[in-house]
Amino acid sequence: MTYSEFVHAARSDQFWMGFIPAALVALSSLLALFRHLMRMRLIADTPVSLVRSATQGYVELQGIARMMAGKPIVSPLSGRRCVWYRYTVEEKSGSKDGWETVERDQSTAIFHLDDGTGRCIVDPEGAEVIPSKTRQWRGNSRRPGDAPRNGSFWDRLARADRYRYTESLIEEEDPLYVMGTLKALASGDPGTTDDAIRRIVRGWKQNPAALRERFDKNQDGLISSEEWEHALNLAEREAMLNWHRTAAEAEVNLIGKPVDGRPFLLSTLPEHLLRKRFRRLALISAVLFLLFGAGAGWALYLRYGSHG
């Protein structure tokens, strides 16, 4: 039976049960095609910025992931330390799919991106995350309580495990790519250099013996006016160095989800591999759109537009 004969012979309900899913696949593939192309173009057109010199607004940053000070982030499934996790717990069921999702969650805790010129806080909430580490394993409890078990394919096939776990991680020291909106959280006040000089001199005076040993060049047990002037010059130099260092570190930046709807991407893939990934996904979406769109359109034409 040819395709034309099959379309004409199908009952009305059979025809629409085949046409509607095909049309939906074609439509979703078209939308995915535009989404992947837009991401690929944005990545190509947005230059990579350095944290130290990045301007506020929509930016692209690359560096490595760093844990922030405080309580560490730990994946609930494997117990591994990380900066970000996503997991799914599925339970075996008697349904057609065979597995039912019983638990799903992902981390929203903040962490650092470090590119060597400075650090930026990353807020992953609302991000499209593309991790490089995703693992799946099975067990007999809802929470495995340990890391994935290794074993041969036949060992895994023979186990009648009730639960299936899927875990994606971004670990500390992983390469990190972020595209989103950069904004300043706060700017610290490094104070004046005069204040810094007074603090340094006050600290020296708290230890008179060390002060005389450092600045009493003629060893007469007293700090002369010339020696004291030398000490003040050193204090001023130290204060200036500290002031510039504090001023450089005073501004705290955070990168997060744009409010204007532009993509917020977080990935362990570098920029060039991320472009290739979206190019490949765009190609797959285009092929699916052509196949299902052409099939659905041709079936509709044969059913209602053809008079032959």
C-alpha angles and dihedrals in degrees: 000000000000124000090253092051091047092052093049094044096050118101116247093255091047091050094052092043087059099037099050097054091045091050091048091051090050092049095046090047090053091051090047090050092057091044094052093045091051092051092047091050093046092051091048095046099042113081119222110254131206116239091231095055103024116132122227114267137047108356144159118229132183128190140101131301117255130187115237122234115272133042110006123239111246127185110243092220108045098017091232121151112243142146094238137013140179124188143175129198116200128188124210111252139176093246125113092261092053095217132067123198109238101168136019132166144146136204122265096177116126124243140169135271111205119192098172094260095068146317130270127194113240118208104195097190110125094009126140096234122202107185125184095215117070122152135178128198140151140237145158101252131066090241114036095208094207144050121289115289118239122222144134123283091255092050091054091045092052095051114094094209118176098207134049121202129200120188132180121190143185106199131198113278091024115136110260134204121186131180115183146094117316118205137167114250097191143337117226121216111237090195126223127308090239090060090048092050091051091050091050094048091045089054092050092050091056087070106043094174093056090044092055092044091053101041108019095095097170092047094229093134093249135091107234124208091257091049091047091050089053089051091051091050090054090047090051091050092049091046092052092051091049092046094054091046092050093045091052091052097039098087114078116201129197128194118204147137116327115240092215095067098255116143120280106205128186118179145156089215118095120244098265093049091047090054090050091049094054091044090054092047090049090053092050091048091050092051092048091048092051094046099045095032093051092044093050094043094048091048091051091049093049092047101045110005103046120086096182 
